[in-house]
Amino acid sequence: MDSTGPDDAIWHYDGINAMKHHPTVEWDEHGVYLDWMTGHSGPHHWRLLEPMNAGTGKALFGLSGKPGWRLGFDRPLPSGFTIHLKAPSRYGGLIDRFGLWPSVGLFVCLAAAVIGLVVSAPAWIAPYVPRSWENAMGDAMVGDLGGRICETPASRAALDKLSRELAQGTELRQVAIVNVPVVNAITLPGGRILIFDKLIAQARSPDELAGVLGHEIGHVRHRDTMTALVRQLGLSVVLGGINGDVGNALNGVLAMSYSRDAERAADDFSIDAMRKADISPDATAKFFDGLSKSSGGEKVERSVGWMASHPVSADREAAFAKSAVKGHRYEAALDAAEWAALRNACRDDPNIRKDKDYRFRF
């Protein structure tokens, strides 16, 4: 055991009273022992000694768990004493324990794991959302759309016919036309698809509409809407419902995007459904060709492709065009009368709202 011997430059407060002692300090591998004229204490384990700022050439220690306990050296510490002291903290407990760079590596791995979990979680959570919950969400979102659903007996029959030909066993609870002046179609939770009237007005043929509808049915088949809702609106939309704020929830669906893989899979579904229904994919290919040109061309799309959720339009055009069988005589998706019924559904429905305020109100 090493010792300092009596020394006025060494002082101690036991934290019990205000009396200052000048102890002899002894130490071994177990800790520090203090001995003064009227008392002694120890061993005080090395790991419990807490270095405190005492100024240049001095040292001061506290003792963990004993407020007011102090051991001061008004001179340099003995060399045999310092070798037992724990290394001072530089960055924090875990970093000091493992080292800076190993800790950085561990943090990067943990961050990557968390990001991977956040990104992948919606894909494996969505299939376990009960169908009844999903259906209720879709029912609440669609409501009556403020009277904007367009329907005549002829348009209903034509849309049902086209939906059946493309569904391939997919459960569709509703496919409807809505009087909204936007070129779009959306899939709501619970197997509901809304086709905006302006999309039908701009479609050049029922075959083109079939490609779009087949794509949306693909999203229903793969439950992509629930995956996107969980990813973009959080689990609260599933666990807590939409809390009556249906308009914002529906507008959130309008604004959300699917992953690029989900979009490709929906295109693949549409191509396969059109093949089985004997509907030509050429019109849909031309639709994507027009979309590519309107967005500035293939080079522009590819330059920002990493930011976009949809695959590049030129690639989608190529996929649909490649699926066409040369020389094959396809059946029209709808006859002229059926196509006219769809195009005129909103005009001919006497009960439809026709004002220009198409914000969703519930």
C-alpha positions in Angstrom: 0.0 0.0 0.0 1.3 3.5 -0.9 1.0 6.5 1.3 1.6 10.3 1.3 2.3 10.7 4.9 1.0 13.7 6.9 0.9 16.8 4.7 -0.8 20.2 5.3 -1.2 20.5 1.5 -3.7 17.6 1.6 -7.1 18.3 3.1 -10.5 16.6 3.5 -14.1 17.3 4.4 -16.2 14.3 5.2 -19.5 15.9 4.2 -21.0 15.4 7.7 -19.6 18.5 9.5 -17.6 21.5 8.5 -14.4 20.4 10.2 -11.4 20.4 7.9 -9.0 17.5 8.2 -5.4 17.0 7.0 -5.3 13.2 6.6 -2.7 10.8 5.6 -3.7 9.3 2.3 -3.1 5.6 1.6 -4.1 3.7 -1.5 -4.0 0.3 -3.2 -5.9 -1.3 -6.1 -9.1 -1.3 -4.1 -9.3 2.4 -3.4 -8.3 5.3 -1.2 -8.0 5.2 2.7 -7.9 8.4 4.8 -6.5 8.6 8.3 -6.5 11.7 10.5 -6.1 12.4 14.2 -9.7 11.9 15.1 -10.9 9.4 12.6 -10.5 7.4 9.4 -12.5 6.3 6.4 -12.1 4.0 3.4 -11.7 2.3 1.2 -13.2 4.8 -1.2 -13.3 3.0 -4.6 -11.5 4.5 -7.5 -14.5 4.4 -9.7 -16.4 6.6 -7.1 -13.9 9.4 -7.0 -15.1 12.3 -9.1 -12.4 14.7 -10.4 -13.4 18.4 -9.9 -11.8 21.6 -11.2 -9.3 22.8 -8.7 -6.9 25.0 -10.7 -3.4 24.4 -12.1 -1.1 22.3 -10.0 -3.9 21.2 -7.7 -6.4 18.4 -7.6 -9.9 18.1 -6.0 -12.1 15.0 -5.8 -15.7 14.5 -4.8 -17.2 11.1 -3.9 -20.2 9.7 -5.8 -23.2 9.4 -3.5 -21.8 11.7 -0.8 -22.6 15.4 -1.3 -20.1 17.6 0.4 -17.3 15.0 0.6 -14.1 16.5 -0.7 -10.5 15.4 -0.9 -8.1 18.2 -2.0 -4.4 18.3 -3.0 -2.8 21.8 -3.0 0.1 20.2 -4.7 0.7 17.8 -7.6 -0.7 14.3 -7.2 1.6 11.5 -6.4 2.4 9.5 -9.5 1.4 6.2 -7.8 -2.0 7.8 -7.1 -2.8 9.0 -10.6 -2.3 5.6 -12.3 -5.4 4.3 -10.5 -7.7 7.2 -11.5 -10.3 6.6 -14.1 -9.7 8.4 -17.4 -11.5 11.8 -17.7 -14.6 11.9 -19.8 -14.0 13.5 -23.2 -17.3 12.9 -25.1 -19.7 11.1 -22.8 -20.1 7.7 -21.2 -20.7 5.4 -24.2 -18.2 7.2 -26.5 -15.5 7.1 -23.9 -16.2 3.4 -23.3 -16.0 2.3 -26.9 -13.9 5.1 -28.5 -14.9 7.9 -30.8 -14.7 6.2 -34.2 -16.3 2.9 -33.1 -19.1 5.0 -31.5 -19.5 7.0 -34.7 -19.8 3.7 -36.7 -22.3 2.4 -34.3 -24.4 5.5 -34.5 -24.3 5.4 -38.3 -25.5 1.8 -38.3 -28.3 2.5 -35.8 -29.4 5.6 -37.8 -29.4 3.5 -41.0 -31.5 0.8 -39.2 -34.0 3.4 -38.0 -34.3 5.0 -41.4 -34.7 1.6 -43.0 -37.4 0.7 -40.5 -39.3 4.0 -41.1 -39.1 3.5 -44.8 -40.1 -0.1 -44.9 -42.6 -0.2 -42.0 -45.6 1.0 -44.1 -45.2 -1.8 -46.6 -45.4 -4.5 -43.9 -47.9 -2.7 -41.7 -50.5 -2.0 -44.4 -51.4 -5.6 -45.1 -52.3 -6.1 -41.5 -54.7 -3.2 -41.3 -58.2 -4.9 -41.0 -60.3 -4.6 -44.1 -63.2 -3.2 -42.0 -61.0 -0.3 -40.8 -59.8 0.4 -44.4 -63.4 0.3 -45.7 -64.6 2.6 -43.0 -61.8 5.1 -43.9 -62.8 5.0 -47.6 -66.5 5.4 -46.8 -65.7 8.4 -44.6 -63.5 10.0 -47.3 -65.8 9.5 -50.2 -69.0 10.5 -48.4 -71.2 11.9 -51.1 -68.4 14.3 -52.3 -70.8 17.1 -51.8 -73.1 15.8 -54.6 -70.3 15.6 -57.2 -70.6 11.9 -58.2 -71.9 11.8 -61.8 -74.1 8.9 -62.8 -76.7 8.0 -65.3 -78.0 4.5 -65.9 -76.0 4.3 -69.1 -72.8 5.6 -67.6 -73.2 3.3 -64.6 -73.6 0.3 -66.9 -70.6 1.3 -69.1 -68.3 1.9 -66.1 -69.3 -1.4 -64.4 -68.6 -3.3 -67.7 -65.1 -1.8 -68.0 -64.3 -2.4 -64.3 -65.4 -6.0 -64.5 -63.2 -6.7 -67.5 -60.1 -5.2 -65.8 -60.6 -6.3 -62.2 -59.1 -9.8 -62.4 -60.8 -10.8 -59.2 -59.9 -7.6 -57.3 -62.7 -6.5 -54.9 -63.9 -3.1 -56.1 -66.4 -1.5 -53.7 -66.9 1.6 -55.9 -65.7 3.0 -59.2 -67.2 6.4 -59.9 -66.9 9.6 -62.0 -66.7 12.9 -60.0 -67.3 16.3 -61.4 -63.9 17.8 -60.6 -62.0 19.8 -63.2 -58.7 18.0 -62.7 -57.0 15.5 -65.0 -56.6 12.7 -62.5 -57.9 9.5 -61.0 -57.4 8.4 -57.4 -57.7 5.3 -55.3 -59.2 5.6 -51.8 -58.9 3.0 -49.0 -61.3 0.2 -49.2 -61.4 -0.5 -52.9 -62.8 2.8 -54.1 -61.7 4.5 -57.3 -62.6 8.0 -58.3 -62.2 9.1 -61.9 -62.3 12.9 -62.4 -64.5 14.1 -65.2 -61.8 16.2 -66.9 -59.6 13.1 -67.3 -62.4 11.4 -69.3 -63.0 14.6 -71.3 -59.3 14.6 -72.3 -59.0 10.9 -73.0 -58.9 10.2 -76.7 -60.5 6.8 -76.5 -62.0 4.3 -74.1 -58.8 2.2 -74.5 -56.8 5.1 -73.0 -59.2 5.3 -70.0 -58.9 1.5 -69.6 -55.1 1.8 -69.1 -55.6 4.4 -66.4 -58.4 2.5 -64.7 -56.3 -0.7 -64.8 -53.5 1.2 -63.1 -55.8 2.3 -60.3 -57.2 -1.2 -59.9 -53.6 -2.3 -59.5 -53.2 0.0 -56.6 -56.4 -1.5 -55.0 -55.1 -5.0 -55.6 -51.7 -4.2 -53.9 -53.2 -2.0 -51.1 -50.9 0.7 -52.1 -53.2 3.5 -50.7 -52.9 2.1 -47.2 -49.1 1.9 -47.5 -48.9 5.5 -48.7 -51.3 6.7 -46.0 -49.3 5.1 -43.2 -46.0 6.5 -44.7 -47.2 10.0 -45.3 -49.9 10.6 -42.6 -48.6 8.3 -39.9 -50.0 5.4 -37.9 -52.5 7.8 -36.3 -54.6 7.8 -39.4 -55.0 4.0 -39.0 -55.2 3.7 -35.2 -57.1 6.9 -34.6 -59.1 7.3 -37.7 -59.5 10.6 -39.4 -61.2 12.3 -36.5 -63.9 13.9 -38.6 -61.4 15.9 -40.7 -62.5 14.1 -43.8 -61.8 16.9 -46.2 -58.2 17.2 -45.2 -57.8 13.5 -45.3 -59.1 13.2 -48.8 -57.0 16.2 -50.0 -54.1 14.4 -48.4 -54.8 11.3 -50.6 -54.9 13.6 -53.6 -51.5 15.1 -52.7 -49.8 11.8 -51.7 -47.6 9.8 -54.0 -46.8 6.1 -54.2 -43.4 4.6 -54.3 -41.8 4.1 -57.8 -42.0 0.4 -57.3 -45.7 0.6 -56.5 -46.3 2.6 -59.7 -44.4 0.1 -61.8 -46.4 -2.8 -60.2 -49.6 -1.0 -60.9 -48.6 -0.5 -64.6 -47.7 -4.2 -64.8 -51.2 -5.0 -63.4 -52.8 -2.7 -66.0 -50.9 -4.2 -68.9 -51.8 -7.8 -67.8 -55.4 -6.9 -67.2 -55.7 -5.2 -70.7 -54.1 -8.3 -72.3 -56.6 -10.6 -70.7 -59.5 -8.3 -71.6 -58.2 -8.1 -75.2 -57.9 -4.3 -75.0 -55.1 -2.6 -77.0 -52.4 -1.0 -74.8 -51.4 1.3 -77.7 -53.7 4.1 -76.6 -52.1 4.1 -73.1 -48.6 4.1 -74.6 -49.6 7.2 -76.6 -51.0 8.8 -73.4 -47.5 8.5 -71.7 -45.9 9.8 -74.9 -48.0 12.9 -74.6 -47.2 13.1 -70.9 -43.5 12.9 -71.6 -43.7 15.7 -74.2 -45.8 18.0 -71.9 -43.3 17.6 -69.1 -40.3 18.7 -71.2 -39.3 15.4 -72.7 -37.4 12.3 -71.6 -34.2 14.1 -70.8 -35.9 16.5 -68.4 -37.8 13.7 -66.7 -34.6 11.6 -66.2 -32.7 14.6 -64.8 -35.2 14.8 -62.0 -36.2 11.2 -61.9 -34.6 10.5 -58.6 -37.0 13.0 -57.0 -40.1 11.7 -58.8 -42.3 9.0 -57.5 -43.5 7.9 -60.9 -41.2 6.0 -63.4 -40.1 8.1 -66.3 -43.0 8.5 -68.8 -40.9 7.3 -71.7 -40.2 4.0 -69.8 -43.9 3.6 -69.1 -44.8 4.3 -72.8 -42.2 1.6 -73.8 -43.7 -0.9 -71.4 -47.2 -0.5 -72.7 -46.1 -0.4 -76.3 -44.0 -3.5 -75.9 -46.9 -5.4 -74.6 -48.9 -4.9 -77.8 -49.2 -7.9 -80.1 -48.4 -6.8 -83.6 -51.1 -7.7 -86.1 -53.6 -8.6 -83.4 -57.1 -7.2 -83.8 -58.1 -6.0 -80.3 -61.6 -5.5 -79.1 -62.6 -1.9 -78.2 -62.8 -1.3 -74.5 -66.3 0.2 -75.0 -68.5 0.8 -77.9 -69.4 4.3 -79.2 -72.6 4.5 -77.2 -71.0 3.4 -73.9 -68.1 5.8 -74.4 -70.4 8.7 -75.1 -72.4 7.8 -71.9 -69.2 8.1 -69.8 -68.1 11.3 -71.4 -71.5 12.9 -70.9 -72.2 11.5 -67.4 -71.7 14.8 -65.6 -73.6 16.7 -68.2 -76.6 14.4 -68.2 -76.9 13.9 -64.4 -79.5 16.4 -63.3 -78.5 16.2 -59.7 -74.8 16.9 -60.0 -73.2 20.0 -58.5 -71.8 22.1 -61.3 -70.1 25.0 -59.4 -66.4 25.5 -59.8 -65.6 25.2 -56.1 -64.4 21.7 -56.0 -62.7 21.7 -52.6 -64.0 18.7 -50.7 -66.4 19.6 -47.9 -68.0 17.2 -45.5 
